[in-house]
């Protein structure tokens, strides 16, 4: 029985993970749950998993869950970032599934790896900003970073343990997002509802916007670099509208191996939870004869300026990926709040990359300092201010 802690249990990835775990209750046991603000949903999850300790992101949310169910008081590990580390220590997990959003996932990922606890990583920001630190911690402790993103799960399956020297290049597939077929001249007028209408995946608002800008694919290129020790020039992106082929690996002999599956995050989550084996499951039966026609096309970089910025940050290295993430977080939140138009997202990110020094962070605190400096710079330059999970204009 594998003991699992789920960080971000009330988000879309967290809920999918709990669905997989509950379907295979004879193989997995939930011993810890961490959420941000959704006390109501977390309370239901705690009732379904009576052994689980829990944390919430704020005192307000913690008060709400204890008011709704006072019997949970003995299972609470508090609120805030330190409480998450306390939760992990108290739960004694075999695996931590890290599905936190944003920089919140970095410290617990590093903590787990330093303690020798395997991490199933669904938090792109942790490895994009802190890839070097995470890899050092994993190497020193012997812990493993297990990918959860469907693209990287696909690459790992295609590799099947083959040495990276046998790989010519990998292809990460991209749906192209909700605006992939919208005329270029109409992108500036895209509204929030347009951007959130993803054609194949059902995801949270932030990642759906990142899909439309293809910032998520830029992050995944950086993630693949760290996970598979590949040079950036050996990682390519390709548009695949049907989202059935999740990645492809081309080997040095010219052979190409692809991994296929329905666009359902429960599949890569199950693979990550089952690592290093593979678990028999009837959770998501696939019928190949019902798959749509599969097509591929090159990425039109003019359509995705944010992708260009992400790849430039990847090549620059140092603190540039952290600046990229922090600026994107501000810009996307501002778009979703109706403060800036869709086309302004790339402008904000590009300005930050041009003006924030990219020195290499040496410690965890250095990464957070770069992120905060980036956010403060954008607040001053574009009159956008971050307060209590929301972004609002002050000018």
Rosetta blueprint (number, residue, H / E / L):
1 X L
2 X E
3 X E
4 X E
5 X E
6 X E
7 X E
8 X L
9 X L
10 X L
11 X L
12 X H
13 X H
14 X H
15 X H
16 X H
17 X H
18 X H
19 X H
20 X H
21 X H
22 X H
23 X H
24 X L
25 X L
26 X L
27 X L
28 X E
29 X E
30 X E
31 X E
32 X E
33 X E
34 X E
35 X L
36 X L
37 X L
38 X L
39 X H
40 X H
41 X H
42 X H
43 X H
44 X H
45 X H
46 X H
47 X H
48 X H
49 X L
50 X L
51 X L
52 X L
53 X E
54 X E
55 X E
56 X E
57 X L
58 X L
59 X H
60 X H
61 X H
62 X H
63 X H
64 X H
65 X H
66 X H
67 X H
68 X H
69 X L
70 X H
71 X H
72 X H
73 X H
74 X H
75 X H
76 X E
77 X E
78 X E
79 X E
80 X L
81 X H
82 X H
83 X H
84 X H
85 X H
86 X H
87 X H
88 X H
89 X H
90 X H
91 X H
92 X L
93 X L
94 X L
95 X E
96 X E
97 X E
98 X E
99 X L
100 X L
101 X L
102 X L
103 X L
104 X H
105 X H
106 X H
107 X H
108 X H
109 X H
110 X H
111 X H
112 X H
113 X H
114 X H
115 X L
116 X L
117 X L
118 X E
119 X E
120 X E
121 X E
122 X L
123 X L
124 X H
125 X H
126 X H
127 X H
128 X H
129 X H
130 X H
131 X H
132 X H
133 X H
134 X H
135 X H
136 X H
137 X H
138 X H
139 X H
140 X H
141 X H
142 X L
143 X L
144 X L
145 X E
146 X E
147 X E
148 X L
149 X L
150 X H
151 X H
152 X H
153 X H
154 X H
155 X H
156 X H
157 X H
158 X H
159 X H
160 X L
161 X L
162 X L
163 X L
164 X H
165 X H
166 X H
167 X E
168 X E
169 X E
170 X E
171 X E
172 X E
173 X E
174 X E
175 X L
176 X L
177 X L
178 X L
179 X L
180 X L
181 X L
182 X L
183 X L
184 X H
185 X H
186 X H
187 X H
188 X H
189 X H
190 X L
191 X L
192 X H
193 X H
194 X H
195 X H
196 X L
197 X L
198 X L
199 X L
200 X L
201 X L
202 X L
203 X L
204 X L
205 X H
206 X H
207 X H
208 X H
209 X H
210 X H
211 X H
212 X H
213 X H
214 X L
215 X H
216 X H
217 X H
218 X H
219 X H
220 X H
221 X H
222 X H
223 X H
224 X H
225 X H
226 X H
227 X H
228 X H
229 X L
230 X L
231 X L
232 X H
233 X H
234 X H
235 X E
236 X E
237 X E
238 X E
239 X E
240 X L
241 X L
242 X L
243 X L
244 X L
245 X E
246 X E
247 X E
248 X E
249 X E
250 X E
251 X E
252 X L
253 X L
254 X L
255 X L
256 X E
257 X E
258 X E
259 X E
260 X E
261 X L
262 X L
263 X L
264 X L
265 X H
266 X H
267 X H
268 X H
269 X H
270 X H
271 X H
272 X H
273 X H
274 X H
275 X L
276 X L
277 X L
278 X L
279 X L
280 X L
281 X L
282 X L
283 X L
284 X L
285 X L
286 X L
287 X L
288 X H
289 X H
290 X H
291 X L
292 X L
293 X L
294 X L
295 X L
296 X L
297 X E
298 X L
299 X L
300 X L
301 X H
302 X H
303 X H
304 X L
305 X H
306 X H
307 X H
308 X H
309 X H
310 X H
311 X H
312 X H
313 X H
314 X H
315 X H
316 X H
317 X L
318 X L
319 X L
320 X H
321 X H
322 X H
323 X H
324 X H
325 X H
326 X H
327 X H
328 X H
329 X H
330 X H
331 X H
332 X H
333 X H
334 X H
335 X H
336 X H
337 X L
338 X L
339 X L
340 X L
341 X L
342 X L
343 X L
344 X H
345 X H
346 X H
347 X H
348 X H
349 X H
350 X H
351 X H
352 X H
353 X H
354 X H
355 X H
356 X L
357 X L
358 X L
359 X L
360 X L
361 X L
362 X L
363 X L
364 X H
365 X H
366 X H
367 X H
368 X H
369 X H
370 X H
371 X H
372 X H
373 X H
374 X H
375 X H
376 X H
377 X H
378 X H
379 X H
380 X H
381 X H
382 X H
383 X L
384 X E
385 X E
386 X E
387 X E
388 X L
389 X L
390 X E
391 X E
392 X E
393 X E
394 X L
395 X L
